[in-house]
Amino acid sequence: MTQGILFGQVAAGDILVADSGFGCMVAGEKLVQADAQGGLFVQCGDGRHYLDGQVGEDGCLIGFTGHRRGPKPAPVLPVTPGGRVAA
């Protein structure tokens, strides 16, 4: 039996692979995004499909078959009041 994708290990910027069981989206890779309150979702035909509604009793996501980390975000550089990158 394959191990599922633990909801607690998924973060904004990651890529999930949706299976064909969703009526609101086609199967394939989906970018995980976060709303202003930190809720994780993927875009779907209805707008946003929140991942917390896909968590099974074992804590794993239902309907997603693959997971990989997205690119690391660029570092935030300090900027002077004039808009230049501080040294």
GROMACS elastic network, one bead per residue, 0.5 to 0.9 nm:
[ bonds ]
;  ai    aj funct       b0    kb
    3     6     6  0.88001   500
    3    60     6  0.85826   500
    4    58     6  0.88203   500
    4    59     6  0.86524   500
    4    60     6  0.53713   500
    4    61     6  0.67785   500
    4    62     6  0.81657   500
    4    64     6  0.83492   500
    4    65     6  0.75202   500
    4    66     6  0.85528   500
    5     8     6  0.86582   500
    5     9     6  0.74962   500
    5    10     6  0.79489   500
    5    59     6  0.82424   500
    5    60     6  0.50531   500
    5    61     6  0.56151   500
    5    62     6  0.83808   500
    5    64     6  0.75216   500
    5    65     6  0.75955   500
    5    66     6  0.73705   500
    5    67     6  0.69569   500
    6     9     6  0.54615   500
    6    10     6  0.70629   500
    6    55     6  0.82929   500
    6    58     6  0.82736   500
    6    59     6  0.56601   500
    6    61     6  0.62026   500
    7    10     6  0.55178   500
    7    11     6  0.86859   500
    7    51     6  0.77090   500
    7    52     6  0.75804   500
    7    54     6  0.86495   500
    7    55     6  0.66710   500
    7    59     6  0.61029   500
    7    60     6  0.55402   500
    7    61     6  0.58261   500
    8    11     6  0.79954   500
    8    59     6  0.77529   500
    8    60     6  0.84245   500
   10    13     6  0.88185   500
   10    14     6  0.66659   500
   10    15     6  0.87432   500
   10    16     6  0.86697   500
   10    32     6  0.80826   500
   10    40     6  0.84711   500
   10    67     6  0.80418   500
   10    68     6  0.88156   500
   10    69     6  0.82314   500
   11    14     6  0.57484   500
   11    15     6  0.89629   500
   11    32     6  0.69142   500
   11    33     6  0.78593   500
   11    34     6  0.81734   500
   11    40     6  0.74081   500
   11    69     6  0.80997   500
   11    70     6  0.88068   500
   12    15     6  0.85891   500
   12    31     6  0.78194   500
   12    34     6  0.56009   500
   12    38     6  0.87805   500
   12    40     6  0.66688   500
   12    41     6  0.83619   500
   12    70     6  0.82174   500
   13    31     6  0.62316   500
   13    32     6  0.53836   500
   13    33     6  0.61373   500
   13    34     6  0.85148   500
   13    69     6  0.71535   500
   13    71     6  0.70279   500
   13    72     6  0.80870   500
   13    73     6  0.84095   500
   14    30     6  0.84176   500
   14    31     6  0.60572   500
   14    32     6  0.53964   500
   14    33     6  0.80634   500
   14    67     6  0.72250   500
   14    68     6  0.59318   500
   14    71     6  0.77653   500
   15    29     6  0.62683   500
   15    30     6  0.55287   500
   15    32     6  0.59723   500
   15    66     6  0.80481   500
   15    67     6  0.56965   500
   15    68     6  0.53422   500
   15    69     6  0.62520   500
   15    70     6  0.59790   500
   16    28     6  0.80271   500
   16    29     6  0.55819   500
   16    30     6  0.52263   500
   16    31     6  0.65397   500
   16    32     6  0.69869   500
   16    42     6  0.86356   500
   16    64     6  0.64416   500
   16    65     6  0.74456   500
   16    66     6  0.55435   500
   16    68     6  0.67031   500
   16    69     6  0.88537   500
   17    27     6  0.71572   500
   17    28     6  0.50741   500
   17    30     6  0.60479   500
   17    31     6  0.89170   500
   17    63     6  0.85154   500
   17    64     6  0.53667   500
   17    65     6  0.55008   500
   17    67     6  0.63581   500
   17    68     6  0.88676   500
   18    21     6  0.80760   500
   18    22     6  0.78666   500
   18    25     6  0.83549   500
   18    26     6  0.76351   500
   18    28     6  0.52040   500
   18    29     6  0.62993   500
   18    30     6  0.69219   500
   18    63     6  0.59289   500
   18    65     6  0.62656   500
   18    66     6  0.75549   500
   19    22     6  0.71327   500
   19    26     6  0.78776   500
   19    28     6  0.67362   500
   19    63     6  0.54618   500
   19    64     6  0.56058   500
   19    65     6  0.63450   500
   20    23     6  0.81595   500
   20    25     6  0.81847   500
   20    26     6  0.63823   500
   20    28     6  0.81542   500
   20    63     6  0.78784   500
   21    25     6  0.87461   500
   21    26     6  0.85387   500
   21    27     6  0.78111   500
   21    63     6  0.65684   500
   22    25     6  0.57068   500
   22    26     6  0.70015   500
   22    27     6  0.76351   500
   22    63     6  0.75144   500
   23    26     6  0.77257   500
   23    45     6  0.85624   500
   24    44     6  0.56594   500
   24    46     6  0.62049   500
   24    47     6  0.88773   500
   24    49     6  0.84073   500
   25    28     6  0.88661   500
   25    43     6  0.81662   500
   25    44     6  0.50962   500
   25    45     6  0.56579   500
   25    46     6  0.84012   500
   26    44     6  0.83459   500
   26    45     6  0.88466   500
   27    30     6  0.87313   500
   29    66     6  0.84121   500
   29    67     6  0.88981   500
   30    42     6  0.61288   500
   30    43     6  0.73888   500
   31    41     6  0.84150   500
   31    42     6  0.59987   500
   31    43     6  0.76999   500
   31    70     6  0.82307   500
   32    40     6  0.64898   500
   32    41     6  0.56666   500
   32    42     6  0.50615   500
   32    43     6  0.81123   500
   32    51     6  0.88442   500
   32    70     6  0.88809   500
   33    38     6  0.88197   500
   33    39     6  0.81501   500
   33    40     6  0.56134   500
   33    41     6  0.53905   500
   33    42     6  0.60677   500
   33    43     6  0.81963   500
   34    37     6  0.75948   500
   34    38     6  0.51492   500
   34    39     6  0.52557   500
   34    41     6  0.61936   500
   34    42     6  0.85975   500
   35    38     6  0.51936   500
   35    39     6  0.53125   500
   35    40     6  0.66616   500
   35    41     6  0.77314   500
   36    39     6  0.74452   500
   39    50     6  0.71074   500
   39    51     6  0.80006   500
   39    52     6  0.78769   500
   40    49     6  0.85492   500
   40    50     6  0.58535   500
   40    51     6  0.57977   500
   40    52     6  0.73145   500
   41    48     6  0.59465   500
   41    49     6  0.52289   500
   41    51     6  0.53054   500
   41    52     6  0.81972   500
   42    47     6  0.85082   500
   42    48     6  0.58178   500
   42    49     6  0.53338   500
   42    50     6  0.66093   500
   42    51     6  0.74778   500
   43    46     6  0.79516   500
   43    47     6  0.56949   500
   43    49     6  0.60716   500
   43    50     6  0.87392   500
   44    47     6  0.51485   500
   44    48     6  0.55505   500
   44    49     6  0.59601   500
   45    48     6  0.78685   500
   45    49     6  0.87860   500
   46    49     6  0.76149   500
   49    53     6  0.82566   500
   50    53     6  0.60144   500
   50    54     6  0.75683   500
   51    54     6  0.51746   500
   51    55     6  0.70280   500
   51    61     6  0.74522   500
   52    55     6  0.56678   500
   52    61     6  0.82712   500
   53    56     6  0.86362   500
   53    61     6  0.87166   500
   53    62     6  0.89722   500
   54    60     6  0.80891   500
   54    61     6  0.53040   500
   54    62     6  0.51984   500
   54    63     6  0.72922   500
   54    64     6  0.88750   500
   55    58     6  0.77720   500
   55    59     6  0.55761   500
   55    60     6  0.54507   500
   55    62     6  0.60056   500
   56    59     6  0.53400   500
   56    60     6  0.54783   500
   56    61     6  0.61214   500
   56    62     6  0.62088   500
   57    60     6  0.74260   500
   58    61     6  0.87274   500
   61    64     6  0.62084   500
   61    65     6  0.86416   500
   62    65     6  0.83124   500
   64    67     6  0.79262   500
   69    72     6  0.82595   500
   70    73     6  0.87192   500
   71    74     6  0.88783   500
   72    75     6  0.87654   500
   73    76     6  0.87265   500
   74    77     6  0.89924   500
   77    85     6  0.65621   500
   77    86     6  0.74653   500
   78    84     6  0.84914   500
   78    85     6  0.58849   500
   78    86     6  0.54374   500
   78    87     6  0.81309   500
   79    82     6  0.77799   500
   79    83     6  0.57025   500
   79    84     6  0.53825   500
   79    86     6  0.51896   500
   79    87     6  0.88644   500
   80    83     6  0.52800   500
   80    84     6  0.53252   500
   80    85     6  0.62105   500
   80    86     6  0.57048   500
   81    84     6  0.75293   500
   82    85     6  0.89886   500
   83    86     6  0.88346   500
